[in-house]
Amino acid sequence: MGRQLDVPAGGTALSCRGSSAATLSLHTREASAGIIDLRQSRFGMLRDDPAAWPAGLVLDGAVYDSVQPALPARTRLPWLGRDPAGFVPQPYEQLAATCQRQGQDAEARTVLVAKHRSMRPTLTPPARLWSLLQDATVGYGYRPMRAVVLLLGFLTLGTALFTAWPPTVVGDGKAPHFQAAIYTLDLLLPLVDLGQERSYASDGALQWAAVVLIGTGWLLATTVAAGAGRVLRRT
């Protein structure tokens, strides 16, 4: 049975700042109201008890090879958010690196997505909006299949709309045979010319549908590129 770190809320219950050890075990009878400071420390193994996590935990700069018990990432995420100073990115990156080292790539991605979500409140309003879009579309680059699903959804919707209400030919009338799916793809894929968008034009309400598809295409392309760049920088 561990000891009880009986200190007032906000006080330092334990400081291991800058220390190094093969194993650090943090087991107490009850959760401490104080702060455990592990910043700039290095451990081979870090052991704790989820039922007795302290009210404050400073992990900035702490490095460890493994952490026990091996909890699912979503269960351990609250452990990372107990720094009294607020959001600090390094603890998220350290836990993600530990998960990757153990072959738990999906768990590592969960931690990295949580890092960006936790950082969002610290951003300016425009950057916060961009963060929301990155989260919803590609999960900050760690959920690329979301973009594929969104693209397929808008492709299906556009194909149905333009099949029911085809656009009109523009120019001299020498246009390729109209294909609703190809026309929708032409709208959705920026910098790609499939020959349909420049040969046909929607009018009325469908003109606005075309504008939405074009905007969606640019948004998806931009967020995918930004997310891919973020992932490539990590690798």
Steps between C-alpha positions, in 0.01 A plus 500: 500500500644839404536799722276802507641834376302726728556858379261789436350541156749671271798414718789281387441143616807353332777646286720281280601783270806417292538156654581168334405146599445159346151485652282755675193367683232749595259305717314679778205397713291789368528762230711790623355850495851630437728503197750235394779662300684272254619763254830441316536153654581167335372154591523156347156413633238724657243323717191658648149427619215654295281498811748724679615745234589830672303818448807657340763322290785677322642285218660766280832361379453165674625205292422133561531178301178343626212579732306253713225402513467491122166679478312584179601845378156649564515384861841659558427832326368670819839417656662736248271791571581551868778755463407810704661713228242380248562343161855375439568307175804293598320253733263409216789450259686288755204269561441471124866410446476233772191353333673494161807333648272225629335458159175669603466739208124548539548595866775744403269668247230533767746681727620733223144592400428572867806726510361723225156504656646603835703773332193644323378724787843671505472611136365819347140479368605455132755232594240336722260478205774351282572248776133399507502447123820295520346289775170440320647423159826309545556478875806727470645264239474192720153398369541531120211265424260767626588711196433203272160443662411869466611502137289193420203653679514825303568306179185294555293809580629696203450209261139462613431874463655541156342180372157634592573855380785496248687825430492670161771502236717811481707629212451386142311188598781256418506351846587146610216273598372611840572265790365613835764316708791636293350850510473479879859376528611788278340739747639324808860449387694827480777529244356202309329556163276214392344705222149517646502815714617725216247347258188514719356758738228470760250777558251595767522314828736242352751776431530540877534123534793515258658782704465293818665200332789713373551653845481159664760366259743779581439459871560125491811541286643767730431312820632172358820675387544668839434177687732299276773758549460475876529120493800508265680747726461251788640214293 
